[in-house]
Amino acid sequence: MPLKIDNLPIEEINHKYSILGNDTYQLAREYCVSPATIQRRLRMLGVVRTNKESHHMPQYTDRMKMEGRPRMSLPADEIAYKYSVLGIPMSQLQTAYGVSQGVITRRIISGGAAIRSLKEAMSTSEYLGRVRLDLPTSDLVYKYKCLGISTTDLAKEYNVSQPTIIDRLISEGISIRTIKESHNTSKYLKKFRLLLDEQSIIDKYCRLRKGLNQLGDESKCSNNVIRTLLIRHGVKRRTAAEANSKLFKQEEINDIQRSYDVNKLNTREIAKRYQCSQGAILNCLKRQGVRVRAKGESFKLQLPSNELIEKYNNLCMSVDALAHEYKCSAGVVRRILKENCISLRTKSDVVKLRWQHDLRCGNIWRKSLMEGMNIRPNKPETKVRDMLDKYFAREWQYTGNGKVFIEGLNPDFININGQKLIIEVFGTYWHGKHARTWRETSQGRVDTFAKYGYLTLILWEDDINAMSESALARRIMGLYKGKVQYDLRVVK
């Protein structure tokens, strides 16, 4: 029988652990507690052993023999001699004796030998006697020093590691380049197609006043590569004000003003036409006294106002949906509607329009709304469902969670066995005198579903609570025969 943790015999546990040599797992099974509880009690007494101390106890060795796991009889002196004197690496000893590396390490230590460090292992005769890879050293030196090929590319070419290439180059007296020196080699510059275009890039930057982004696009590289090239040649970079102060001819100024005011082009499109920055176009327009349009005004010029108003009024699309369709902000759509004297709808108006506008879309929207509410059957519906599963197995399905809508009404149970039958479970409060609309009454439900050929049975809450399952089954059998009494109640 398990003991309470507070009632554990600590002295007895200490005696079994220290004198008899039982481990914490044995004591935990004996006293029906976790090993951590035993360890905490022993730690309070200061008698917890390490794993190494536990493995050297005679009780642990005897238990291993009883369980069929005796200690491996390996020659520790022989393993230590091969490791320390002959220089055989630990991986070969592991393979030769068929044991793990940890076992070999423990036998070497028990044999009185010390474990070598990595530097000492690389200086042994066994390591130095390995077959050295036959690499063309002269070709490596020529490709690295004259052609400027990096050590990474050389390692990929000869299918070796990068440190191997570096060792061969150092052994030949070749100094390894730094990262900065590697970026100045012709091989590195070929990657960005700048081997023969340096002077032309400098000429385009200084004389034609092209920007770093334009030069990068022409040379198919980043603007950082262009910036590094200019700094290496001592070319002074232009400031942002100098870059935006491009001088245009009078004909170009007139064309820019006409494109902006009359053709309603934005500054980005004009800048692409004249191959300059957007700031240069803005400065040119400001010097001519042209009022620069705000971002929202530029969006409004590109939007079809009549189409947007038609979708808002006739299709009942919301402001957010129109903004998503035309890829602009909702504020731009609101400003267009207000300028055209269109009153904005509130959120409640949007919900009402969705409910009344399109029957099919409204049903889909109602279905998704009720699925998100995670509606479950109440007590009367649960009783009816259990009765249907018992007497009419696989003939009815619960749809009161929003699975089916008919003219905006959600029936509780629908026959799925080929007959157009519906069962509605009504609460006395909501569907009685407190019903808000005619559609929520029993007669309203029956008439609405009858338009689509459904025969409806109304089960009231107090009827369900008063009737037995067999009586409810007989009522539903009357629905199968077409004999339905909608407001029939059981007199208590």
C-alpha positions as CSV (number, residue, x, y, z in Angstrom):
1,M,0.0,0.0,0.0
2,P,1.5,3.4,-0.9
3,L,2.7,5.5,2.0
4,K,2.1,9.2,2.3
5,I,5.1,11.3,1.4
6,D,5.3,12.8,4.9
7,N,5.3,9.3,6.4
8,L,8.3,7.9,4.5
9,P,10.8,6.1,6.9
10,I,13.9,8.2,6.1
11,E,16.3,6.2,8.3
12,E,15.2,3.0,6.7
13,I,15.7,4.5,3.2
14,N,19.1,5.8,4.2
15,H,20.2,2.4,5.5
16,K,19.0,0.6,2.3
17,Y,20.7,3.2,0.1
18,S,24.0,3.6,1.9
19,I,24.6,0.2,3.4
20,L,22.7,-2.3,1.2
21,G,23.4,-0.3,-2.0
22,N,19.9,-0.1,-3.3
23,D,19.4,2.7,-6.0
24,T,16.8,5.3,-6.0
25,Y,14.7,3.5,-8.7
26,Q,14.4,0.3,-6.5
27,L,13.5,2.4,-3.4
28,A,10.9,4.3,-5.4
29,R,9.2,1.1,-6.6
30,E,9.3,-0.3,-3.0
31,Y,7.7,2.7,-1.4
32,C,5.4,3.6,-4.4
33,V,6.8,7.1,-4.9
34,S,8.8,8.8,-7.6
35,P,12.7,8.6,-7.8
36,A,12.8,12.4,-7.4
37,T,11.1,12.1,-4.0
38,I,13.6,9.5,-2.8
39,Q,16.5,11.8,-4.1
40,R,15.1,14.8,-2.3
41,R,14.9,12.9,1.0
42,L,18.4,11.6,0.6
43,R,19.7,15.0,-0.4
44,M,18.4,16.3,2.9
45,L,20.7,13.8,4.6
46,G,23.6,14.5,2.3
47,V,24.1,10.9,1.1
48,V,23.3,11.1,-2.6
49,R,25.8,9.1,-4.8
50,T,26.9,10.1,-8.3
51,N,26.5,7.7,-11.2
52,K,30.2,6.8,-11.2
53,E,30.1,5.9,-7.5
54,S,27.0,3.8,-8.0
55,H,28.6,1.8,-10.8
56,H,31.6,0.9,-8.7
57,M,29.5,-0.6,-5.9
58,P,29.5,-4.4,-5.6
59,Q,25.7,-4.4,-5.4
60,Y,25.5,-2.8,-8.9
61,T,27.9,-5.3,-10.4
62,D,26.0,-8.3,-8.9
63,R,22.7,-6.8,-10.2
64,M,24.2,-6.5,-13.7
65,K,25.2,-10.1,-13.5
66,M,21.8,-11.2,-12.4
67,E,20.2,-9.3,-15.2
68,G,22.5,-10.9,-17.8
69,R,24.6,-7.8,-18.3
70,P,28.1,-8.7,-16.9
71,R,31.0,-6.2,-17.2
72,M,32.9,-6.6,-20.4
73,S,36.2,-8.4,-20.0
74,L,38.4,-6.1,-22.1
75,P,42.2,-6.0,-21.6
76,A,42.6,-2.5,-20.2
77,D,46.4,-2.7,-20.1
78,E,46.5,-3.8,-23.8
79,I,44.1,-1.1,-24.9
80,A,46.1,1.6,-22.9
81,Y,49.4,0.3,-24.5
82,K,48.0,0.5,-28.1
83,Y,46.6,3.9,-27.5
84,S,49.5,5.6,-25.7
85,V,52.6,3.8,-27.1
86,L,51.5,2.6,-30.6
87,G,49.4,5.8,-31.2
88,I,46.3,3.9,-32.5
89,P,43.4,6.3,-32.5
90,M,40.3,5.6,-30.4
91,S,38.0,5.1,-33.4
92,Q,40.1,2.1,-34.6
93,L,40.1,0.6,-31.1
94,Q,36.4,1.0,-30.9
95,T,35.9,-0.8,-34.2
96,A,38.4,-3.6,-33.3
97,Y,36.8,-4.4,-30.0
98,G,33.2,-3.8,-31.1
99,V,32.3,-1.4,-28.2
100,S,31.4,2.2,-27.8
101,Q,33.9,5.1,-27.6
102,G,32.9,5.6,-23.9
103,V,33.9,2.1,-23.0
104,I,37.3,2.5,-24.7
105,T,37.8,5.8,-22.9
106,R,37.1,4.2,-19.5
107,R,39.4,1.3,-20.2
108,I,42.2,3.7,-21.2
109,I,41.8,5.7,-18.0
110,S,41.7,2.5,-15.9
111,G,44.9,1.3,-17.6
112,G,46.7,4.4,-16.4
113,A,46.9,6.3,-19.7
114,A,45.9,9.9,-20.4
115,I,43.5,10.9,-23.2
116,R,45.3,12.8,-25.9
117,S,44.2,16.3,-27.0
118,L,43.4,17.0,-30.7
119,K,46.8,18.6,-31.3
120,E,48.6,15.6,-29.8
121,A,46.5,13.2,-31.8
122,M,47.4,15.0,-35.0
123,S,51.1,14.7,-34.2
124,T,51.1,10.9,-33.8
125,S,52.8,8.6,-36.3
126,E,49.5,6.9,-37.0
127,Y,48.0,10.2,-38.1
128,L,51.0,11.4,-40.0
129,G,51.3,8.0,-41.8
130,R,47.9,8.4,-43.5
131,V,47.8,8.7,-47.2
132,R,48.1,12.3,-48.2
133,L,45.7,13.6,-50.9
134,D,47.4,14.0,-54.2
135,L,46.5,17.6,-55.3
136,P,48.2,19.6,-58.0
137,T,49.9,22.1,-55.8
138,S,51.2,24.2,-58.7
139,D,47.7,24.5,-60.2
140,L,46.3,25.5,-56.8
141,V,48.9,28.3,-56.4
142,Y,48.4,29.6,-59.9
143,K,44.6,29.6,-59.8
144,Y,44.5,31.2,-56.3
145,K,47.3,33.8,-56.9
146,C,47.0,34.7,-60.6
147,L,43.4,34.0,-61.5
148,G,42.0,35.1,-58.1
149,I,39.8,32.0,-57.5
150,S,38.7,31.8,-53.9
151,T,39.4,28.9,-51.6
152,T,35.7,28.0,-51.6
153,D,35.6,27.6,-55.4
154,L,38.9,25.6,-55.3
155,A,37.5,23.2,-52.7
156,K,34.4,22.6,-54.8
157,E,36.5,22.0,-57.9
158,Y,38.8,19.4,-56.3
159,N,36.1,17.9,-54.1
160,V,37.9,18.5,-50.8
161,S,37.3,20.7,-47.8
162,Q,38.3,24.4,-47.6
163,P,40.8,23.9,-44.8
164,T,42.7,21.3,-47.0
165,I,43.1,24.0,-49.7
166,I,44.3,26.5,-47.1
167,D,46.8,24.1,-45.7
168,R,48.3,23.3,-49.1
169,L,48.6,27.0,-49.9
170,I,50.2,27.8,-46.6
171,S,52.7,24.9,-47.0
172,E,53.7,26.5,-50.3
173,G,54.3,29.8,-48.7
174,I,51.2,31.6,-50.1
175,S,49.6,34.1,-47.8
176,I,45.8,33.8,-47.6
177,R,43.9,36.9,-48.7
178,T,41.6,38.8,-46.4
179,I,37.9,39.5,-47.2
180,K,38.7,43.0,-48.4
181,E,41.5,41.8,-50.6
182,S,39.3,39.1,-52.0
183,H,36.6,41.6,-53.0
184,N,39.2,43.5,-55.1
185,T,40.2,40.6,-57.3
186,S,39.1,40.3,-60.9
187,K,37.4,37.0,-60.2
188,Y,35.1,38.6,-57.6
189,L,34.3,41.6,-59.9
190,K,33.4,39.2,-62.7
191,K,30.5,38.1,-60.7
192,F,28.9,41.5,-61.0
193,R,30.1,42.1,-64.6
194,L,32.3,45.0,-63.6
195,L,35.6,43.8,-65.0
196,L,35.7,46.2,-67.9
197,D,32.9,48.7,-67.1
198,E,34.4,50.7,-64.2
199,Q,35.3,53.7,-66.3
200,S,32.0,53.8,-68.0
201,I,30.2,53.6,-64.7
202,I,32.2,56.4,-63.3
203,D,31.5,58.5,-66.5
204,K,27.7,57.8,-66.2
205,Y,27.7,58.8,-62.5
206,C,29.7,62.0,-62.9
207,R,28.8,63.3,-66.4
208,L,25.3,61.9,-66.9
209,R,24.4,62.2,-63.2
210,K,22.8,58.8,-63.0
211,G,21.9,57.4,-59.6
212,L,23.3,54.3,-57.8
213,N,20.1,52.4,-58.3
214,Q,20.0,53.1,-62.0
215,L,23.7,52.0,-62.4
216,G,23.0,48.9,-60.4
217,D,20.0,48.0,-62.6
218,E,22.1,48.5,-65.8
219,S,25.0,46.5,-64.4
220,K,22.8,43.8,-62.8
221,C,24.2,44.2,-59.3
222,S,23.3,46.0,-56.1
223,N,23.8,49.7,-55.4
224,N,26.3,48.7,-52.7
225,V,28.7,47.3,-55.3
226,I,28.5,50.5,-57.3
227,R,29.1,52.5,-54.1
228,T,32.2,50.4,-53.3
229,L,33.5,50.9,-56.8
230,L,33.2,54.7,-56.6
231,I,34.9,54.8,-53.2
232,R,37.8,52.6,-54.4
233,H,38.4,55.1,-57.3
234,G,38.1,58.1,-55.0
235,V,34.9,59.5,-56.6
236,K,33.0,61.9,-54.3
237,R,29.3,60.8,-53.9
238,R,26.5,63.3,-54.3
239,T,24.3,64.2,-51.5
240,A,20.5,63.8,-51.6
241,A,20.0,67.5,-52.4
242,E,22.5,67.4,-55.2
243,A,21.0,64.3,-56.6
244,N,17.5,65.9,-56.7
245,S,18.8,69.1,-58.3
246,K,18.8,67.9,-61.9
247,L,18.6,70.7,-64.5
248,F,16.0,70.3,-67.2
249,K,15.6,72.1,-70.4
250,Q,12.6,74.4,-70.9
251,E,10.9,71.9,-73.3
252,E,11.4,69.2,-70.7
253,I,10.0,71.4,-67.9
254,N,6.8,72.1,-70.0
255,D,6.4,68.4,-70.8
256,I,6.8,67.4,-67.1
257,Q,4.2,70.0,-66.1
258,R,1.7,69.0,-68.8
259,S,2.2,65.3,-67.9
260,Y,1.5,66.0,-64.3
261,D,-1.4,68.4,-64.6
262,V,-3.2,67.4,-67.8
263,N,-2.3,63.7,-68.3
264,K,-2.5,63.1,-64.5
265,L,0.7,61.0,-64.4
266,N,2.4,60.6,-61.0
267,T,5.9,61.6,-60.2
268,R,7.2,58.0,-60.3
269,E,6.1,57.4,-63.9
270,I,7.6,60.8,-65.0
271,A,10.9,60.0,-63.3
272,K,11.1,56.7,-65.1
273,R,10.6,58.5,-68.4
274,Y,13.4,61.0,-67.8
275,Q,15.7,58.5,-66.0
276,C,16.1,60.6,-62.9
277,S,15.0,60.4,-59.3
278,Q,11.5,61.1,-58.0
279,G,12.8,63.9,-55.9
280,A,14.2,65.7,-59.0
281,I,10.7,65.7,-60.6
282,L,9.2,67.0,-57.3
283,N,11.7,69.9,-57.1
284,C,11.1,70.8,-60.8
285,L,7.3,71.0,-60.1
286,K,7.8,73.1,-57.0
287,R,10.0,75.6,-58.8
288,Q,7.3,76.1,-61.4
289,G,4.7,76.7,-58.6
290,V,2.7,73.5,-59.3
291,R,0.8,72.2,-56.3
292,V,1.9,68.6,-55.7
293,R,-0.9,66.2,-55.1
294,A,-1.2,64.2,-51.9
295,K,-1.1,60.4,-51.9
296,G,-4.8,60.1,-51.5
297,E,-5.5,62.5,-54.3
298,S,-3.3,60.4,-56.7
299,F,-5.3,57.3,-55.8
300,K,-8.6,59.1,-56.4
301,L,-7.5,60.0,-59.9
302,Q,-6.8,56.4,-60.8
303,L,-10.1,55.0,-59.4
304,P,-13.3,54.7,-61.5
305,S,-15.8,56.7,-59.4
306,N,-19.0,55.6,-61.2
307,E,-18.1,51.9,-61.0
308,L,-17.2,52.3,-57.3
309,I,-20.5,54.1,-56.5
310,E,-22.5,51.4,-58.4
311,K,-20.9,48.6,-56.5
312,Y,-21.5,50.4,-53.2
313,N,-25.2,51.1,-53.8
314,N,-26.4,48.2,-55.9
315,L,-24.1,45.3,-54.9
316,C,-24.0,46.5,-51.2
317,M,-20.2,46.1,-51.1
318,S,-18.6,47.6,-47.9
319,V,-16.0,50.3,-47.9
320,D,-13.3,47.8,-46.8
321,A,-14.2,45.4,-49.6
322,L,-14.0,48.1,-52.2
323,A,-10.6,49.3,-50.8
324,H,-9.3,45.7,-51.0
325,E,-10.6,45.3,-54.6
326,Y,-9.1,48.6,-55.9
327,K,-5.9,48.3,-53.8
328,C,-6.3,51.6,-51.9
329,S,-7.1,52.7,-48.4
330,A,-10.6,52.8,-47.0
331,G,-10.2,56.6,-46.4
332,V,-9.8,57.2,-50.2
333,V,-13.1,55.3,-50.9
334,R,-14.9,57.3,-48.2
335,R,-13.7,60.6,-49.7
336,I,-14.9,59.6,-53.2
337,L,-18.3,58.6,-51.8
338,K,-18.7,61.9,-49.8
339,E,-17.7,64.0,-52.8
340,N,-20.5,62.3,-54.8
341,C,-23.0,63.0,-52.0
342,I,-23.3,59.3,-51.1
343,S,-24.2,58.7,-47.4
344,L,-22.1,56.1,-45.7
345,R,-23.8,53.0,-44.2
346,T,-23.3,52.0,-40.6
347,K,-22.3,48.5,-39.6
348,S,-25.9,47.6,-38.7
349,D,-27.1,48.8,-42.1
350,V,-24.5,46.5,-43.8
351,V,-25.7,43.5,-41.8
352,K,-29.4,44.2,-42.6
353,L,-28.6,44.5,-46.3
354,R,-26.6,41.3,-46.3
355,W,-29.6,39.6,-44.6
356,Q,-32.2,40.9,-47.1
357,H,-30.4,41.5,-50.4
358,D,-29.7,38.1,-51.8
359,L,-31.3,35.0,-50.3
360,R,-28.6,32.6,-51.3
361,C,-25.7,34.9,-50.2
362,G,-27.7,35.6,-47.0
363,N,-28.0,31.9,-46.3
364,I,-24.3,31.3,-46.8
365,W,-23.5,34.3,-44.6
366,R,-25.9,33.0,-41.8
367,K,-24.4,29.5,-42.1
368,S,-20.8,30.7,-41.6
369,L,-22.0,33.0,-38.8
370,M,-23.7,30.1,-36.9
371,E,-20.8,27.7,-37.5
372,G,-18.5,30.2,-35.8
373,M,-20.9,30.3,-32.8
374,N,-20.4,26.6,-32.2
375,I,-24.1,26.0,-31.4
376,R,-25.0,22.7,-29.7
377,P,-28.4,21.1,-29.1
378,N,-30.2,22.0,-25.9
379,K,-31.9,19.6,-23.5
380,P,-35.2,19.1,-25.4
381,E,-33.3,18.8,-28.7
382,T,-30.9,16.3,-27.1
383,K,-33.8,14.2,-25.9
384,V,-35.4,14.2,-29.4
385,R,-32.1,13.4,-31.0
386,D,-31.5,10.4,-28.7
387,M,-35.1,9.1,-29.4
388,L,-34.6,9.5,-33.2
389,D,-31.3,7.6,-33.0
390,K,-33.0,4.8,-31.1
391,Y,-36.2,4.4,-33.1
392,F,-35.3,5.9,-36.5
393,A,-31.6,5.2,-36.9
394,R,-29.9,7.0,-39.8
395,E,-33.0,8.7,-40.9
396,W,-32.8,12.1,-39.3
397,Q,-30.0,14.6,-38.9
398,Y,-29.6,17.5,-36.5
399,T,-29.3,20.8,-38.4
400,G,-30.1,23.3,-35.7
401,N,-26.4,24.4,-35.6
402,G,-26.7,26.3,-38.9
403,K,-26.1,23.5,-41.4
404,V,-29.3,24.2,-43.4
405,F,-31.2,27.4,-44.0
406,I,-34.6,27.8,-45.8
407,E,-35.6,31.4,-46.4
408,G,-33.5,32.5,-43.5
409,L,-35.0,29.9,-41.1
410,N,-32.9,27.1,-39.6
411,P,-34.8,23.9,-39.0
412,D,-33.8,21.6,-36.1
413,F,-34.1,18.2,-37.7
414,I,-34.4,17.1,-41.3
415,N,-35.1,13.7,-42.7
416,I,-32.2,12.4,-44.8
417,N,-33.9,9.2,-45.9
418,G,-35.5,10.6,-49.1
419,Q,-38.6,12.2,-47.5
420,K,-39.2,15.9,-47.2
421,L,-39.9,16.0,-43.4
422,I,-38.9,18.5,-40.8
423,I,-39.1,18.4,-37.0
424,E,-39.0,21.7,-35.1
425,V,-38.4,21.8,-31.3
426,F,-40.0,25.0,-29.9
427,G,-39.5,26.6,-26.6
428,T,-42.6,28.0,-24.9
429,Y,-41.1,31.3,-24.1
430,W,-39.5,32.3,-27.4
431,H,-42.0,30.8,-29.8
432,G,-45.2,31.4,-27.8
433,K,-46.6,34.8,-27.0
434,H,-43.1,36.3,-27.0
435,A,-42.5,35.6,-30.7
436,R,-41.3,38.8,-32.4
437,T,-42.4,37.9,-35.9
438,W,-45.0,35.7,-37.6
439,R,-42.2,33.6,-39.1
440,E,-41.2,32.6,-35.5
441,T,-44.6,31.1,-34.7
442,S,-45.5,27.5,-35.4
443,Q,-47.9,28.4,-38.2
444,G,-45.3,30.7,-39.8
445,R,-42.7,27.9,-39.8
446,V,-45.1,25.4,-41.3
447,D,-46.2,27.7,-44.0
448,T,-42.7,28.8,-44.9
449,F,-41.4,25.2,-45.2
450,A,-44.5,24.1,-47.1
451,K,-43.5,26.4,-50.0
452,Y,-40.6,24.0,-50.6
453,G,-42.7,20.8,-50.2
454,Y,-41.7,20.1,-46.6
455,L,-44.1,18.6,-44.0
456,T,-43.4,20.0,-40.6
457,L,-44.0,18.6,-37.1
458,I,-43.8,21.1,-34.2
459,L,-42.7,19.6,-30.8
460,W,-43.1,21.9,-27.9
461,E,-40.8,21.9,-24.9
462,D,-43.4,21.0,-22.3
463,D,-44.7,18.2,-24.5
464,I,-41.3,16.7,-24.8
465,N,-40.7,16.9,-21.0
466,A,-44.1,15.2,-20.3
467,M,-44.0,12.5,-22.9
468,S,-42.0,9.3,-22.9
469,E,-39.8,8.2,-25.8
470,S,-42.4,5.7,-27.1
471,A,-45.0,8.5,-27.1
472,L,-42.7,10.8,-29.0
473,A,-41.9,8.0,-31.5
474,R,-45.7,7.5,-32.1
475,R,-46.0,11.3,-32.8
476,I,-43.3,11.1,-35.3
477,M,-44.8,8.0,-37.0
478,G,-47.9,10.2,-37.5
479,L,-45.6,12.6,-39.4
480,Y,-44.6,9.8,-41.7
481,K,-48.3,9.1,-42.4
482,G,-49.1,12.8,-43.0
483,K,-51.2,13.2,-39.8
484,V,-49.7,16.3,-38.1
485,Q,-51.3,18.4,-35.3
486,Y,-49.1,21.4,-34.9
487,D,-50.1,22.7,-31.5
488,L,-51.3,19.5,-29.8
489,R,-50.3,19.5,-26.2
490,V,-50.2,16.9,-23.5
491,V,-52.5,17.7,-20.5
492,K,-50.7,17.0,-17.3
